[in-house]
């Protein structure tokens, strides 16, 4: 039973505290989870997986020269892909009436990958916002900082921080991760970047217009998918620490935690929209044509080189 509990809690080392409840509190119903999560997860797989795989391929292997922006986009797509790869296990779990049959080790691994990459998604979105702001408002400084090597270092550090958080399983570390890897990036995106977008919108260039689109898209994804989860997760931690003791409030937090987790997964469906607005529509049309040509027939001599060279334009960076 502990395996089932670990999957339905926050996954941040607090699952062991799940049994610390008041004796008068009744267990919330789980029946709605049997339908809610499989439906959301299947939708995410059908829409999000192809979009993120395509984005990861394009921004990792087709974009030249590599930039800090393309590095962050690739890592965001990778974080989404990792989350999506854990969903078949979770779909089976919920369809099987919250009964985990794959063993405790698999439960631990999928839980670590699932929740750690939620942190990664919001962190890389913040990096993308910072990158676009610097590129547009402070272009001279950005020219010195746009090295993809620096973006790779930042990405590696973020991955290490997320992995260490789930390895230590310490409550204080979980709280710090919530603050600095979830709430703080959300505040930066939702408070600071509307001001940045307002300033950038006064710059009448295509780069500035694209930066505004990127920032507003990330703001919408954060507001819809991430912020509700972060707030409810904070309440969840307070409940686990027995700061919140009221049973009715605890049950509301429990249900809200499940709903907001479903919203977080929907972010994997919306991120391809972000990848779309980072470039012009014609770039995606050319990518689609190239993809169809490569899967249906070999293109005439010279045509493949022509399309590939056009895809390397500044619209991707």
C-alpha positions as a LaTeX table, in Angstrom:
\begin{tabular}{lrrr}
\hline
Residue & $x$ (\AA) & $y$ (\AA) & $z$ (\AA) \\
\hline
Unk1 & 0.00 & 0.00 & 0.00 \\
Unk2 & 2.91 & 2.35 & 0.59 \\
Unk3 & 3.73 & 2.21 & $-3.09$ \\
Unk4 & 0.27 & 3.48 & $-3.98$ \\
Unk5 & 0.54 & 6.24 & $-1.42$ \\
Unk6 & 3.90 & 7.33 & $-2.78$ \\
Unk7 & 2.45 & 7.78 & $-6.23$ \\
Unk8 & $-0.50$ & 9.87 & $-5.19$ \\
Unk9 & 1.37 & 12.28 & $-2.96$ \\
Unk10 & 3.70 & 15.04 & $-3.99$ \\
Unk11 & 6.61 & 12.71 & $-4.54$ \\
Unk12 & 8.98 & 15.04 & $-2.71$ \\
Unk13 & 9.92 & 12.90 & 0.24 \\
Unk14 & 6.71 & 13.62 & 2.10 \\
Unk15 & 4.92 & 10.43 & 1.16 \\
Unk16 & 6.15 & 8.77 & 4.35 \\
Unk17 & 4.16 & 11.34 & 6.30 \\
Unk18 & 0.92 & 10.49 & 4.54 \\
Unk19 & $-0.23$ & 8.34 & 7.43 \\
Unk20 & 0.08 & 11.25 & 9.88 \\
Unk21 & $-3.57$ & 12.19 & 9.95 \\
Unk22 & $-6.10$ & 12.95 & 12.61 \\
Unk23 & $-7.98$ & 9.88 & 13.77 \\
Unk24 & $-11.30$ & 11.60 & 13.10 \\
Unk25 & $-10.46$ & 12.41 & 9.47 \\
Unk26 & $-12.06$ & 10.16 & 6.87 \\
Unk27 & $-10.12$ & 9.15 & 3.79 \\
Unk28 & $-11.08$ & 11.20 & 0.69 \\
Unk29 & $-12.63$ & 9.29 & $-2.17$ \\
Unk30 & $-10.31$ & 8.17 & $-4.94$ \\
Unk31 & $-12.85$ & 7.03 & $-7.52$ \\
Unk32 & $-12.70$ & 10.20 & $-9.62$ \\
Unk33 & $-8.95$ & 9.64 & $-10.06$ \\
Unk34 & $-9.66$ & 6.43 & $-11.99$ \\
Unk35 & $-11.14$ & 8.57 & $-14.79$ \\
Unk36 & $-9.52$ & 12.01 & $-14.44$ \\
Unk37 & $-5.86$ & 11.07 & $-14.63$ \\
Unk38 & $-6.05$ & 8.48 & $-17.45$ \\
Unk39 & $-8.01$ & 10.93 & $-19.61$ \\
Unk40 & $-5.52$ & 13.77 & $-19.02$ \\
Unk41 & $-2.47$ & 11.53 & $-19.40$ \\
Unk42 & $-3.70$ & 9.99 & $-22.67$ \\
Unk43 & $-4.44$ & 13.48 & $-24.03$ \\
Unk44 & $-0.94$ & 14.59 & $-23.05$ \\
Unk45 & 0.64 & 11.58 & $-24.77$ \\
Unk46 & $-1.33$ & 12.03 & $-27.99$ \\
Unk47 & $-0.69$ & 15.78 & $-28.30$ \\
Unk48 & 2.37 & 16.51 & $-26.22$ \\
Unk49 & 4.70 & 13.65 & $-27.14$ \\
Unk50 & 4.84 & 14.25 & $-30.92$ \\
Unk51 & 5.15 & 18.02 & $-30.44$ \\
Unk52 & 7.95 & 17.77 & $-27.91$ \\
Unk53 & 9.82 & 15.10 & $-29.85$ \\
Unk54 & 9.70 & 17.28 & $-32.96$ \\
Unk55 & 10.85 & 20.34 & $-31.01$ \\
Unk56 & 13.69 & 18.44 & $-29.35$ \\
Unk57 & 14.88 & 17.14 & $-32.73$ \\
Unk58 & 14.69 & 20.53 & $-34.43$ \\
Unk59 & 16.24 & 22.68 & $-31.70$ \\
Unk60 & 18.93 & 20.10 & $-30.87$ \\
Unk61 & 20.02 & 18.83 & $-34.28$ \\
Unk62 & 18.70 & 21.20 & $-36.96$ \\
Unk63 & 19.27 & 24.66 & $-35.51$ \\
Unk64 & 22.67 & 26.07 & $-36.44$ \\
Unk65 & 24.50 & 27.80 & $-34.99$ \\
Unk66 & 23.55 & 26.71 & $-31.47$ \\
Unk67 & 22.45 & 29.52 & $-29.15$ \\
Unk68 & 21.55 & 29.79 & $-25.48$ \\
Unk69 & 17.90 & 30.05 & $-26.50$ \\
Unk70 & 17.95 & 26.82 & $-28.49$ \\
Unk71 & 19.69 & 25.04 & $-25.58$ \\
Unk72 & 16.94 & 26.07 & $-23.16$ \\
Unk73 & 14.20 & 25.10 & $-25.60$ \\
Unk74 & 15.83 & 21.68 & $-26.12$ \\
Unk75 & 16.01 & 21.11 & $-22.36$ \\
Unk76 & 12.40 & 22.17 & $-21.87$ \\
Unk77 & 11.30 & 19.71 & $-24.54$ \\
Unk78 & 13.46 & 17.00 & $-22.95$ \\
Unk79 & 11.88 & 17.63 & $-19.53$ \\
Unk80 & 8.44 & 17.23 & $-21.08$ \\
Unk81 & 9.47 & 14.04 & $-22.88$ \\
Unk82 & 10.75 & 12.51 & $-19.64$ \\
Unk83 & 7.46 & 13.31 & $-17.90$ \\
Unk84 & 5.46 & 11.87 & $-20.78$ \\
Unk85 & 7.48 & 8.64 & $-20.76$ \\
Unk86 & 6.34 & 7.97 & $-17.18$ \\
Unk87 & 2.66 & 8.40 & $-18.00$ \\
Unk88 & 1.92 & 4.86 & $-19.30$ \\
Unk89 & 2.84 & 3.49 & $-15.86$ \\
Unk90 & 0.62 & 6.03 & $-14.16$ \\
Unk91 & $-2.25$ & 5.39 & $-16.57$ \\
Unk92 & $-2.15$ & 1.69 & $-15.69$ \\
Unk93 & $-1.93$ & 2.59 & $-11.99$ \\
Unk94 & $-5.11$ & 4.67 & $-12.03$ \\
Unk95 & $-7.04$ & 2.34 & $-14.35$ \\
Unk96 & $-6.09$ & $-0.43$ & $-11.94$ \\
Unk97 & $-7.88$ & 1.49 & $-9.17$ \\
Unk98 & $-4.68$ & 3.01 & $-7.76$ \\
Unk99 & $-2.96$ & $-0.34$ & $-7.35$ \\
Unk100 & 0.72 & $-0.29$ & $-8.38$ \\
Unk101 & 1.96 & $-3.61$ & $-9.77$ \\
Unk102 & 5.37 & $-2.66$ & $-11.18$ \\
Unk103 & 7.38 & $-2.88$ & $-7.97$ \\
Unk104 & 8.72 & $-0.31$ & $-5.55$ \\
Unk105 & 11.89 & 0.43 & $-7.53$ \\
Unk106 & 9.92 & 1.37 & $-10.66$ \\
Unk107 & 7.58 & 3.41 & $-8.49$ \\
Unk108 & 10.53 & 5.34 & $-7.07$ \\
Unk109 & 12.19 & 5.93 & $-10.45$ \\
Unk110 & 9.01 & 7.09 & $-12.22$ \\
Unk111 & 8.09 & 9.31 & $-9.27$ \\
Unk112 & 11.53 & 10.95 & $-9.28$ \\
Unk113 & 11.43 & 11.54 & $-13.04$ \\
Unk114 & 7.85 & 12.79 & $-12.96$ \\
Unk115 & 8.13 & 15.38 & $-10.19$ \\
Unk116 & 11.72 & 16.50 & $-10.79$ \\
Unk117 & 10.91 & 17.39 & $-14.38$ \\
Unk118 & 7.96 & 19.49 & $-13.29$ \\
Unk119 & 10.54 & 21.66 & $-11.54$ \\
Unk120 & 12.68 & 21.60 & $-14.66$ \\
Unk121 & 9.87 & 22.81 & $-16.90$ \\
Unk122 & 9.19 & 25.97 & $-14.92$ \\
Unk123 & 12.91 & 26.66 & $-14.44$ \\
Unk124 & 13.70 & 26.39 & $-18.14$ \\
Unk125 & 10.71 & 28.60 & $-18.97$ \\
Unk126 & 12.20 & 31.20 & $-16.65$ \\
Unk127 & 15.56 & 30.86 & $-18.41$ \\
Unk128 & 13.84 & 31.38 & $-21.77$ \\
Unk129 & 12.16 & 34.56 & $-20.50$ \\
Unk130 & 15.45 & 35.90 & $-19.15$ \\
Unk131 & 17.19 & 35.08 & $-22.43$ \\
Unk132 & 14.59 & 36.87 & $-24.56$ \\
Unk133 & 14.54 & 39.88 & $-22.24$ \\
Unk134 & 18.33 & 40.26 & $-22.36$ \\
Unk135 & 18.45 & 39.72 & $-26.12$ \\
Unk136 & 15.94 & 42.50 & $-26.73$ \\
Unk137 & 16.49 & 45.09 & $-23.99$ \\
Unk138 & 20.22 & 44.62 & $-23.35$ \\
Unk139 & 21.59 & 43.31 & $-26.66$ \\
Unk140 & 25.20 & 44.37 & $-26.00$ \\
Unk141 & 25.34 & 42.48 & $-22.71$ \\
Unk142 & 23.52 & 39.57 & $-24.30$ \\
Unk143 & 26.14 & 39.28 & $-27.03$ \\
Unk144 & 28.71 & 38.52 & $-24.32$ \\
Unk145 & 26.44 & 36.07 & $-22.49$ \\
Unk146 & 24.71 & 34.26 & $-25.35$ \\
Unk147 & 27.30 & 31.50 & $-25.52$ \\
Unk148 & 25.59 & 28.11 & $-25.69$ \\
Unk149 & 28.29 & 26.79 & $-23.36$ \\
Unk150 & 26.98 & 29.01 & $-20.56$ \\
Unk151 & 23.43 & 27.81 & $-21.23$ \\
Unk152 & 24.65 & 24.20 & $-21.09$ \\
Unk153 & 26.28 & 24.86 & $-17.70$ \\
Unk154 & 23.08 & 26.44 & $-16.37$ \\
Unk155 & 21.04 & 23.50 & $-17.68$ \\
Unk156 & 23.35 & 20.92 & $-16.10$ \\
Unk157 & 23.19 & 22.74 & $-12.75$ \\
Unk158 & 19.39 & 22.79 & $-12.86$ \\
Unk159 & 19.23 & 19.07 & $-13.63$ \\
Unk160 & 21.64 & 18.34 & $-10.76$ \\
Unk161 & 19.62 & 20.43 & $-8.29$ \\
Unk162 & 16.40 & 18.64 & $-9.23$ \\
Unk163 & 18.00 & 15.21 & $-8.95$ \\
Unk164 & 19.57 & 16.03 & $-5.60$ \\
Unk165 & 16.25 & 17.21 & $-4.20$ \\
Unk166 & 14.60 & 13.87 & $-4.83$ \\
Unk167 & 17.68 & 11.97 & $-3.68$ \\
Unk168 & 17.90 & 13.66 & $-0.27$ \\
Unk169 & 14.18 & 13.45 & 0.50 \\
Unk170 & 14.52 & 16.04 & 3.27 \\
Unk171 & 11.56 & 18.18 & 4.22 \\
Unk172 & 13.58 & 21.43 & 4.56 \\
Unk173 & 15.12 & 20.85 & 1.14 \\
Unk174 & 11.67 & 20.18 & $-0.32$ \\
Unk175 & 10.44 & 23.49 & 1.06 \\
Unk176 & 13.47 & 25.33 & $-0.37$ \\
Unk177 & 12.93 & 23.66 & $-3.73$ \\
Unk178 & 9.29 & 24.70 & $-3.68$ \\
Unk179 & 10.29 & 28.30 & $-2.99$ \\
Unk180 & 13.29 & 28.66 & $-5.32$ \\
Unk181 & 12.40 & 26.19 & $-8.08$ \\
Unk182 & 8.64 & 26.73 & $-8.21$ \\
Unk183 & 7.20 & 29.81 & $-6.52$ \\
Unk184 & 10.08 & 32.20 & $-7.26$ \\
Unk185 & 10.24 & 31.36 & $-11.00$ \\
Unk186 & 6.47 & 31.74 & $-11.19$ \\
Unk187 & 6.63 & 35.14 & $-9.51$ \\
Unk188 & 9.42 & 36.23 & $-11.86$ \\
Unk189 & 7.39 & 35.16 & $-14.89$ \\
Unk190 & 4.04 & 36.59 & $-13.73$ \\
Unk191 & 5.22 & 39.81 & $-12.05$ \\
Unk192 & 8.51 & 40.88 & $-13.58$ \\
Unk193 & 7.97 & 39.90 & $-17.18$ \\
Unk194 & 4.72 & 41.76 & $-17.84$ \\
Unk195 & 6.79 & 44.86 & $-17.12$ \\
Unk196 & 9.52 & 43.57 & $-19.38$ \\
Unk197 & 7.03 & 42.75 & $-22.13$ \\
Unk198 & 5.59 & 46.25 & $-21.90$ \\
Unk199 & 9.02 & 47.74 & $-22.42$ \\
Unk200 & 9.94 & 45.30 & $-25.17$ \\
Unk201 & 6.69 & 46.03 & $-27.03$ \\
Unk202 & 7.89 & 49.60 & $-27.54$ \\
Unk203 & 10.76 & 48.28 & $-29.66$ \\
Unk204 & 9.47 & 47.95 & $-33.21$ \\
Unk205 & 11.56 & 45.05 & $-34.44$ \\
Unk206 & 10.71 & 41.46 & $-35.35$ \\
Unk207 & 12.99 & 40.18 & $-32.59$ \\
Unk208 & 11.15 & 42.30 & $-30.03$ \\
Unk209 & 7.74 & 41.18 & $-31.29$ \\
Unk210 & 8.81 & 37.54 & $-31.10$ \\
Unk211 & 10.16 & 38.07 & $-27.58$ \\
Unk212 & 6.81 & 39.53 & $-26.46$ \\
Unk213 & 4.96 & 36.53 & $-27.92$ \\
Unk214 & 7.29 & 34.14 & $-26.12$ \\
Unk215 & 6.92 & 35.92 & $-22.76$ \\
Unk216 & 3.12 & 36.10 & $-22.95$ \\
Unk217 & 2.89 & 32.44 & $-23.98$ \\
Unk218 & 5.04 & 31.39 & $-21.03$ \\
Unk219 & 2.98 & 33.61 & $-18.71$ \\
Unk220 & $-0.23$ & 31.92 & $-19.87$ \\
Unk221 & 1.23 & 28.42 & $-19.39$ \\
Unk222 & 2.51 & 29.34 & $-15.93$ \\
Unk223 & $-0.76$ & 30.91 & $-14.84$ \\
Unk224 & $-2.88$ & 28.01 & $-16.08$ \\
Unk225 & $-0.70$ & 24.98 & $-15.36$ \\
Unk226 & 1.96 & 25.71 & $-12.78$ \\
Unk227 & 0.85 & 28.41 & $-10.35$ \\
Unk228 & $-2.24$ & 26.52 & $-9.05$ \\
Unk229 & $-0.05$ & 23.47 & $-8.43$ \\
Unk230 & 2.61 & 25.47 & $-6.58$ \\
Unk231 & 0.07 & 27.12 & $-4.29$ \\
Unk232 & $-1.72$ & 23.87 & $-3.50$ \\
Unk233 & 1.62 & 22.11 & $-3.01$ \\
Unk234 & 2.51 & 24.71 & $-0.38$ \\
Unk235 & $-0.77$ & 23.98 & 1.41 \\
Unk236 & $-0.03$ & 20.27 & 1.03 \\
Unk237 & 3.29 & 20.70 & 2.82 \\
Unk238 & 1.62 & 22.68 & 5.61 \\
Unk239 & $-0.88$ & 19.84 & 5.96 \\
Unk240 & 1.88 & 17.23 & 6.11 \\
Unk241 & 3.60 & 19.30 & 8.82 \\
Unk242 & 0.31 & 19.30 & 10.78 \\
Unk243 & 0.09 & 23.08 & 10.59 \\
Unk244 & $-3.27$ & 22.61 & 8.88 \\
Unk245 & $-5.31$ & 20.24 & 11.06 \\
Unk246 & $-8.91$ & 20.76 & 9.99 \\
Unk247 & $-10.16$ & 17.61 & 8.28 \\
Unk248 & $-12.45$ & 19.40 & 5.83 \\
Unk249 & $-9.63$ & 21.69 & 4.73 \\
Unk250 & $-7.29$ & 18.70 & 4.46 \\
Unk251 & $-9.74$ & 16.89 & 2.18 \\
Unk252 & $-10.10$ & 19.97 & $-0.02$ \\
Unk253 & $-6.30$ & 20.21 & $-0.28$ \\
Unk254 & $-6.14$ & 16.52 & $-1.17$ \\
Unk255 & $-8.62$ & 16.90 & $-4.03$ \\
Unk256 & $-7.11$ & 20.18 & $-5.20$ \\
Unk257 & $-3.70$ & 18.54 & $-5.27$ \\
Unk258 & $-4.97$ & 15.93 & $-7.72$ \\
Unk259 & $-6.70$ & 18.45 & $-9.98$ \\
Unk260 & $-3.68$ & 20.76 & $-10.11$ \\
Unk261 & $-1.39$ & 17.83 & $-10.92$ \\
Unk262 & $-3.58$ & 17.13 & $-13.92$ \\
Unk263 & $-3.20$ & 20.80 & $-14.96$ \\
Unk264 & 0.58 & 20.51 & $-14.70$ \\
Unk265 & 0.56 & 17.59 & $-17.15$ \\
Unk266 & $-1.45$ & 19.65 & $-19.62$ \\
Unk267 & 1.56 & 21.95 & $-19.82$ \\
Unk268 & 3.21 & 19.31 & $-22.00$ \\
Unk269 & 0.44 & 19.89 & $-24.54$ \\
Unk270 & 0.85 & 23.68 & $-24.43$ \\
Unk271 & 4.64 & 23.81 & $-24.69$ \\
Unk272 & 4.52 & 23.01 & $-28.44$ \\
Unk273 & 2.61 & 26.29 & $-28.77$ \\
Unk274 & 5.65 & 27.98 & $-27.24$ \\
Unk275 & 7.91 & 26.28 & $-29.76$ \\
Unk276 & 5.63 & 27.50 & $-32.54$ \\
Unk277 & 5.69 & 31.17 & $-31.50$ \\
Unk278 & 9.48 & 31.16 & $-31.28$ \\
Unk279 & 9.60 & 31.10 & $-35.04$ \\
Unk280 & 7.60 & 32.31 & $-37.98$ \\
Unk281 & 4.77 & 30.24 & $-39.41$ \\
Unk282 & 6.61 & 29.72 & $-42.67$ \\
Unk283 & 9.48 & 28.01 & $-40.83$ \\
Unk284 & 7.10 & 25.39 & $-39.50$ \\
Unk285 & 5.54 & 24.94 & $-42.92$ \\
Unk286 & 8.96 & 24.31 & $-44.42$ \\
Unk287 & 9.77 & 21.89 & $-41.58$ \\
Unk288 & 6.53 & 20.01 & $-42.26$ \\
Unk289 & 7.28 & 19.83 & $-45.99$ \\
Unk290 & 10.80 & 18.56 & $-45.31$ \\
Unk291 & 9.49 & 15.97 & $-42.85$ \\
Unk292 & 6.92 & 14.68 & $-45.35$ \\
Unk293 & 9.49 & 14.53 & $-48.13$ \\
Unk294 & 11.92 & 12.57 & $-45.99$ \\
Unk295 & 9.28 & 10.03 & $-44.96$ \\
Unk296 & 7.57 & 9.58 & $-48.33$ \\
Unk297 & 10.35 & 9.80 & $-50.89$ \\
Unk298 & 13.91 & 10.90 & $-51.37$ \\
Unk299 & 13.99 & 14.55 & $-52.46$ \\
Unk300 & 15.55 & 15.49 & $-55.81$ \\
Unk301 & 19.25 & 16.26 & $-55.81$ \\
Unk302 & 19.93 & 19.72 & $-54.42$ \\
Unk303 & 16.43 & 20.25 & $-53.04$ \\
Unk304 & 17.23 & 18.83 & $-49.59$ \\
Unk305 & 20.23 & 21.15 & $-49.23$ \\
Unk306 & 18.12 & 24.14 & $-50.21$ \\
Unk307 & 15.41 & 23.46 & $-47.65$ \\
Unk308 & 17.93 & 22.68 & $-44.90$ \\
Unk309 & 19.82 & 25.91 & $-45.45$ \\
Unk310 & 16.65 & 27.95 & $-45.24$ \\
Unk311 & 15.79 & 26.32 & $-41.93$ \\
Unk312 & 18.96 & 27.70 & $-40.40$ \\
Unk313 & 17.70 & 31.26 & $-40.53$ \\
Unk314 & 17.51 & 33.61 & $-37.53$ \\
Unk315 & 13.83 & 32.77 & $-36.99$ \\
Unk316 & 14.86 & 29.79 & $-34.86$ \\
Unk317 & 17.04 & 31.73 & $-32.42$ \\
\hline
\end{tabular}
